[in-house]
Amino acid sequence: MANNFCSNCGASLSQGAKFCRNCGAKIETGSSKPQNEPGDSLSNLQLTIPASFKKGLVVQKSCTLVFTDNRMIVALTDRKMMNDHIASVREEAKGQGFMKKTAAVMKAGYSFSDRYYKMSVDNIIAESPDNFSIGYDSVQSARYKRGTTSYGADDTSTSTPPSLTLKTTTGKLVFLFTTGYRSKELIALLNRVFAGRYKGPKR
């Protein structure tokens, strides 16, 4: 049985695929374990979270936050990457019925971030020239805020998404989250990796 994800780029694979439709890499058969370069490790990936990287007051870039044992990788997502992933999801869902196929496509945004569990750290960083990592030791403080909704007298409402603000030795980074992410896992991880520097809910 072929791997579910390409060990080179992490793209979803169709059953029986011999080559990755995303990067063209040959798919190794007979083992579902990705082959990594010496020094790479998949076991140190702790959590992946879909997010938006806030740049300035207006610009936001879709990304996945990949937490490892000693650093957080910001893996940026462009439209082509997401469209290729959705196409792979549709291909995998062929023959499963309309409802299951629709559900798989609707969850594609979250399954996209899960693909990083199948990739080596080096391949995640090399996936895009804009990807970067932040060593936990360089973070001076980490503040997580839950999302809020406020209601006005005229029946209007204003929502503020959950956010994570990191103050590092080189500046401040802000990340926003949408609904449906694993908030309890994220909070527990932030408490652990930024012990003594974390500000926010404890669970």
C-alpha positions, 0 to 999 in steps of 0.5 A, spaced: 500 500 500 502 506 498 504 512 503 498 517 504 503 522 504 509 524 499 515 523 504 518 529 500 513 534 500 508 532 504 502 532 499 496 527 499 497 521 495 492 517 491 491 510 492 496 506 488 500 512 486 507 511 483 509 518 483 507 525 487 503 529 483 505 535 487 513 534 486 514 528 482 518 524 487 517 517 486 513 513 491 516 508 495 512 502 496 512 496 501 513 501 507 508 507 510 514 510 513 517 516 510 525 516 508 528 522 511 535 524 510 540 523 516 539 528 522 532 529 520 526 527 525 519 526 524 518 524 532 520 531 534 513 534 531 509 536 537 503 539 534 501 543 527 495 548 527 492 552 521 493 560 522 494 566 519 501 570 520 499 578 521 504 582 518 502 590 519 495 592 520 492 589 514 496 584 511 495 576 513 498 570 510 495 563 511 500 558 514 501 552 519 505 553 525 509 547 526 511 546 533 517 541 534 521 539 541 525 546 540 522 551 535 516 553 532 516 553 524 512 558 520 510 554 514 506 559 509 501 557 505 499 559 498 493 558 493 497 553 489 499 549 495 492 549 498 488 548 491 493 542 489 491 539 496 484 540 495 485 536 488 488 530 492 483 530 497 478 529 492 482 524 488 482 520 494 475 521 496 473 518 489 467 512 490 466 514 497 459 518 496 457 525 495 456 526 503 463 523 505 467 527 499 464 533 500 466 533 508 473 531 506 473 537 501 470 541 507 476 539 512 481 540 507 484 546 510 485 542 517 488 536 513 493 540 510 496 542 516 496 535 518 500 533 512 506 536 516 506 530 521 509 526 515 514 530 513 521 531 516 523 538 519 528 540 513 523 539 508 518 543 512 523 549 512 525 548 505 518 547 502 517 555 501 523 560 501 518 564 505 518 559 511 522 560 517 523 558 524 523 561 531 527 557 537 524 557 543 530 560 547 529 566 543 522 568 545 521 573 551 514 572 552 508 568 549 501 571 550 495 567 548 488 570 547 481 567 546 477 569 541 471 574 544 465 577 541 462 583 543 455 586 542 452 593 540 446 596 542 444 596 535 444 588 535 451 588 531 456 584 533 464 584 533 468 578 533 476 578 535 479 571 533 484 567 538 491 570 537 498 568 539 503 574 540 510 572 541 515 577 543 522 575 540 529 578 541 528 580 534 521 583 534 514 581 535 510 576 531 502 575 531 498 569 529 491 569 528 486 562 529 480 560 526 475 556 529 475 548 529 483 548 531 485 544 537 485 550 542 486 545 549 492 542 545 495 549 543 494 552 550 498 545 554 503 546 549 504 553 550 505 552 557 510 547 557 515 550 551 514 557 554 514 555 561 515 562 565 514 566 559 507 564 557 501 569 559 494 566 558 489 561 560 492 555 563 487 550 560 
